[in-house]
Amino acid sequence: MTTLLRRRSRANTASLEGASVAVTGGANGIGRAVSEHFARAGARVAIGDIDAESARALAAELGNGAIGFGLDVSDESSFESFLDEAENTNGPLAVLVNNAGVDWMGPFHAEPNDVSRRQVAVNLMGPIIGSRLALQRMLPRRSGHLVNVASAAGRVPQPGSAVYSATKHGVVGLTESLRLEYRTSGVQFSVLHPGYISTAMTTGTRRPSRLIPVGTPDDCARAVVDAVQHNRFEVWSPAGQAIGVRLGHLVGRVIRERVLLATGIGRIAEEMDQTARSDYHERAFGDAH
């Protein structure tokens, strides 16, 4: 059974057949799609999720050595146990996708401190913990690929999701720094920027403008698998939004902010349906929200 990523020199494409892949937040939304697409590529997938029952159910559905576990990415012992189980069952870790994330949405001044702490713990400390644990396994083998799921909000401001945006900016900074720090280690890095994706996280919101592209979890999953197979560092989903973000950084702040507001980015949180979103907030934050 192949467990390490091996690149075919002719096409410089990594084979995922038999590779040991771990996905956090892997039972729902983008994480579910990522788990499914890696399994279709022949990988043996370990699915970690706070919803342990859904993780196990998806693993049974995927087959091919897939396994599911309960995982709290903010808890180092939980994360370490998850990766230990993944390696014990499927072999040395070849790919870790740090995908788990939560987003409260609402006015910053009204956001409870416990909600902010939860976002930092899951969205930022989760990838920090996971990246460190994965590197401790990958560096001695000089092989592996670490994928951190950030957000378009990790490159541009997101009114109404200020703390979420701050955590995703942190994930970008973390991954950029690790790429340079471990540039000669044999370990590869990727960062994914999902845009407006139809998942539970966007429940109760609507696309405010046609200028904001809409993507799907499958779009994100294809981008992640492609990034690993072809060793791409920065990937976007939908891919077209990267052009607008990069052009935006070439103009002055006043123009950039006017363009962002023209896209309706400020209305995503302003016009959300709080009632429709209440179930998501309850699952993500419990009594804190």
C-alpha positions as CSV (number, residue, x, y, z in Angstrom):
1,M,0.0,0.0,0.0
2,T,1.4,3.4,-1.0
3,T,1.2,5.9,1.8
4,L,3.7,8.6,0.9
5,L,3.1,11.0,-2.0
6,R,5.1,10.0,-5.0
7,R,5.5,12.3,-7.9
8,R,5.5,11.1,-11.5
9,S,8.5,12.9,-12.9
10,R,7.1,13.1,-16.4
11,A,4.0,15.1,-15.4
12,N,5.2,16.1,-11.9
13,T,1.9,14.8,-10.6
14,A,1.6,13.2,-7.2
15,S,-0.2,9.9,-7.1
16,L,-2.8,9.6,-4.4
17,E,-3.4,5.9,-4.7
18,G,-3.2,4.4,-1.2
19,A,-2.1,7.7,0.3
20,S,-3.0,8.4,3.9
21,V,-5.0,11.6,4.0
22,A,-6.6,13.3,7.1
23,V,-9.3,15.9,6.8
24,T,-10.6,18.0,9.7
25,G,-14.2,19.2,9.7
26,G,-14.4,16.4,7.1
27,A,-18.0,15.2,7.6
28,N,-19.9,18.3,6.3
29,G,-19.7,21.1,3.8
30,I,-16.4,21.6,2.1
31,G,-14.7,19.0,4.3
32,R,-17.2,16.3,3.2
33,A,-16.5,17.1,-0.5
34,V,-12.7,17.1,0.1
35,S,-13.0,13.7,1.8
36,E,-15.1,12.3,-1.0
37,H,-12.8,13.6,-3.8
38,F,-9.6,12.2,-2.1
39,A,-11.3,8.9,-1.7
40,R,-12.3,8.9,-5.4
41,A,-8.6,9.6,-6.2
42,G,-7.7,6.4,-4.4
43,A,-6.6,7.8,-1.1
44,R,-7.4,6.2,2.3
45,V,-9.1,9.0,4.2
46,A,-9.4,9.7,7.9
47,I,-12.3,12.0,8.6
48,G,-12.2,14.1,11.8
49,D,-15.2,16.1,12.8
50,I,-16.8,17.5,16.0
51,D,-19.9,15.5,14.7
52,A,-18.4,12.1,15.3
53,E,-21.5,10.2,14.1
54,S,-21.5,12.0,10.8
55,A,-17.8,11.3,10.4
56,R,-18.3,7.6,10.9
57,A,-21.3,7.5,8.6
58,L,-19.4,9.2,5.8
59,A,-16.4,6.8,6.3
60,A,-18.7,3.8,6.0
61,E,-20.2,5.3,2.8
62,L,-16.8,6.0,1.2
63,G,-15.2,2.6,2.0
64,N,-11.7,2.0,0.7
65,G,-10.2,2.2,4.2
66,A,-11.9,5.5,5.1
67,I,-12.3,5.9,8.9
68,G,-14.2,8.5,10.9
69,F,-13.5,10.0,14.3
70,G,-14.8,12.7,16.7
71,L,-12.3,15.6,16.7
72,D,-12.1,18.9,18.4
73,V,-9.3,20.7,16.5
74,S,-8.9,23.2,19.4
75,D,-7.8,20.4,21.7
76,E,-4.2,19.2,21.1
77,S,-4.8,15.8,22.7
78,S,-7.9,15.2,20.5
79,F,-6.0,16.2,17.4
80,E,-3.0,14.1,18.2
81,S,-5.2,11.1,18.9
82,F,-6.9,11.6,15.5
83,L,-3.7,11.7,13.6
84,D,-2.4,8.7,15.6
85,E,-5.5,6.7,14.6
86,A,-5.2,7.8,11.0
87,E,-1.6,6.6,10.8
88,N,-2.2,3.4,12.7
89,T,-5.0,2.5,10.3
90,N,-3.8,4.0,7.0
91,G,-0.1,4.4,7.3
92,P,2.2,7.4,7.5
93,L,0.4,10.7,7.0
94,A,0.8,11.9,3.5
95,V,-1.7,14.8,3.5
96,L,-3.4,16.9,6.2
97,V,-6.2,19.2,5.2
98,N,-7.0,21.7,8.0
99,N,-10.5,22.6,7.0
100,A,-12.6,22.9,10.2
101,G,-13.9,26.4,10.7
102,V,-16.8,28.4,12.2
103,D,-18.2,31.9,11.5
104,W,-20.6,33.8,13.8
105,M,-21.6,36.8,11.5
106,G,-23.1,39.9,13.0
107,P,-22.0,43.3,14.3
108,F,-18.6,43.1,15.8
109,H,-19.6,45.2,18.9
110,A,-22.4,42.7,19.6
111,E,-20.3,39.5,19.2
112,P,-19.9,37.7,22.6
113,N,-16.3,37.3,23.7
114,D,-16.8,33.5,24.1
115,V,-17.9,33.4,20.4
116,S,-14.8,35.3,19.4
117,R,-12.6,32.9,21.4
118,R,-14.3,29.9,19.8
119,Q,-13.5,31.2,16.3
120,V,-9.9,31.8,17.2
121,A,-9.6,28.4,18.8
122,V,-11.1,26.5,15.9
123,N,-10.1,28.6,12.9
124,L,-6.6,29.6,13.9
125,M,-5.4,27.5,16.7
126,G,-6.8,24.4,15.0
127,P,-4.5,24.9,11.9
128,I,-1.6,25.8,14.2
129,I,-2.0,22.7,16.2
130,G,-2.6,20.5,13.2
131,S,0.2,21.9,11.2
132,R,2.7,21.4,14.0
133,L,1.5,17.8,14.7
134,A,1.6,17.0,10.9
135,L,5.1,18.5,10.5
136,Q,6.4,16.4,13.4
137,R,5.3,13.3,11.4
138,M,6.3,14.5,7.9
139,L,9.7,16.1,8.4
140,P,11.6,13.0,9.4
141,R,10.3,11.4,6.2
142,R,10.9,14.5,4.1
143,S,7.5,13.9,2.5
144,G,4.0,15.2,2.9
145,H,1.6,17.9,2.0
146,L,-0.2,20.3,4.3
147,V,-3.3,22.1,3.1
148,N,-4.8,25.0,5.2
149,V,-8.2,26.2,4.3
150,A,-8.3,29.9,4.7
151,S,-10.9,32.1,2.9
152,A,-11.3,35.0,0.5
153,A,-11.8,36.8,3.8
154,G,-8.2,35.9,4.5
155,R,-7.1,38.3,1.8
156,V,-9.9,41.0,1.9
157,P,-11.9,42.4,4.7
158,Q,-15.3,40.9,5.5
159,P,-17.7,43.4,7.3
160,G,-19.9,41.5,9.7
161,S,-17.4,38.7,10.1
162,A,-14.4,40.7,11.5
163,V,-13.1,38.0,13.9
164,Y,-13.6,35.3,11.3
165,S,-11.7,37.4,8.8
166,A,-8.9,38.0,11.3
167,T,-8.5,34.3,11.9
168,K,-8.4,33.6,8.2
169,H,-5.8,36.3,7.7
170,G,-3.9,34.5,10.4
171,V,-4.2,31.2,8.5
172,V,-2.8,32.8,5.4
173,G,0.1,34.3,7.4
174,L,0.8,30.9,9.0
175,T,0.9,29.0,5.7
176,E,3.0,31.6,3.9
177,S,5.5,31.5,6.8
178,L,5.6,27.7,7.0
179,R,6.2,27.5,3.2
180,L,9.4,29.6,3.6
181,E,10.5,28.1,6.9
182,Y,10.4,24.6,5.6
183,R,11.2,25.3,1.9
184,T,14.0,22.6,1.8
185,S,12.2,20.0,3.9
186,G,10.5,18.0,1.3
187,V,7.1,19.0,2.7
188,Q,4.7,20.9,0.5
189,F,2.2,23.6,1.5
190,S,-1.1,24.9,0.0
191,V,-3.6,27.5,1.1
192,L,-7.2,27.5,-0.2
193,H,-9.4,30.6,-0.4
194,P,-13.0,29.6,-0.7
195,G,-15.3,32.5,-1.6
196,Y,-19.1,32.5,-1.3
197,I,-19.7,28.8,-1.0
198,S,-23.2,27.3,-0.4
199,T,-22.7,25.4,2.9
200,A,-24.2,25.5,6.4
201,M,-21.8,28.4,7.1
202,T,-23.7,30.6,4.7
203,T,-27.1,29.6,5.9
204,G,-29.4,32.6,6.2
205,T,-27.4,34.7,3.8
206,R,-27.8,35.4,0.1
207,R,-25.4,36.5,-2.6
208,P,-25.8,40.3,-2.5
209,S,-24.5,40.9,-6.0
210,R,-23.8,39.1,-9.3
211,L,-20.3,40.5,-8.9
212,I,-19.7,38.0,-6.1
213,P,-19.2,34.5,-7.7
214,V,-20.8,31.5,-6.1
215,G,-19.0,28.2,-5.7
216,T,-19.8,24.8,-4.4
217,P,-18.1,22.4,-2.0
218,D,-17.2,20.2,-5.0
219,D,-15.4,23.2,-6.6
220,C,-13.3,23.6,-3.4
221,A,-12.6,19.9,-3.2
222,R,-11.4,19.7,-6.8
223,A,-9.1,22.7,-6.1
224,V,-7.6,21.0,-3.0
225,V,-6.9,17.7,-4.7
226,D,-5.4,19.5,-7.7
227,A,-3.2,21.5,-5.4
228,V,-1.8,18.4,-3.8
229,Q,-1.4,16.5,-7.1
230,H,0.3,19.4,-8.9
231,N,2.0,21.1,-5.9
232,R,0.1,24.5,-6.2
233,F,0.5,26.8,-3.2
234,E,-2.3,29.4,-3.5
235,V,-5.6,28.2,-4.9
236,W,-9.0,30.0,-5.1
237,S,-12.5,28.7,-5.4
238,P,-14.2,30.0,-7.5
239,A,-10.9,30.5,-9.3
240,G,-11.9,33.8,-11.0
241,Q,-12.1,35.8,-7.8
242,A,-8.3,35.7,-7.5
243,I,-8.0,38.2,-10.4
244,G,-10.2,40.8,-8.7
245,V,-8.4,40.4,-5.4
246,R,-5.0,40.8,-6.9
247,L,-6.1,43.8,-9.0
248,G,-7.5,45.4,-5.9
249,H,-4.2,45.4,-4.2
250,L,-2.7,47.4,-7.1
251,V,-5.0,50.4,-6.5
252,G,-5.3,52.8,-3.6
253,R,-7.4,51.9,-0.5
254,V,-10.2,54.3,-1.3
255,I,-10.8,52.8,-4.7
256,R,-10.4,49.3,-3.4
257,E,-12.9,49.8,-0.6
258,R,-15.4,51.4,-3.0
259,V,-15.2,48.5,-5.4
260,L,-15.6,46.0,-2.5
261,L,-18.7,47.8,-1.2
262,A,-20.0,47.9,-4.8
263,T,-19.9,44.1,-4.9
264,G,-22.2,44.1,-1.9
265,I,-19.8,42.5,0.4
266,G,-21.1,44.6,3.3
267,R,-24.6,43.3,2.8
268,I,-23.9,39.6,3.4
269,A,-24.1,40.0,7.2
270,E,-26.4,43.0,7.2
271,E,-29.1,41.2,5.3
272,M,-28.8,37.7,6.8
273,D,-31.8,36.0,8.3
274,Q,-30.9,35.6,12.0
275,T,-33.7,33.0,12.5
276,A,-32.6,30.8,9.6
277,R,-29.0,31.1,10.9
278,S,-29.8,30.3,14.6
279,D,-29.5,26.5,14.2
280,Y,-26.0,26.9,12.7
281,H,-25.0,29.2,15.5
282,E,-26.2,26.8,18.0
283,R,-24.2,23.9,16.5
284,A,-21.1,26.0,16.1
285,F,-21.1,27.9,19.4
286,G,-23.6,26.4,21.8
287,D,-24.6,28.6,24.6
288,A,-21.9,31.1,23.7
289,H,-23.8,32.7,20.9
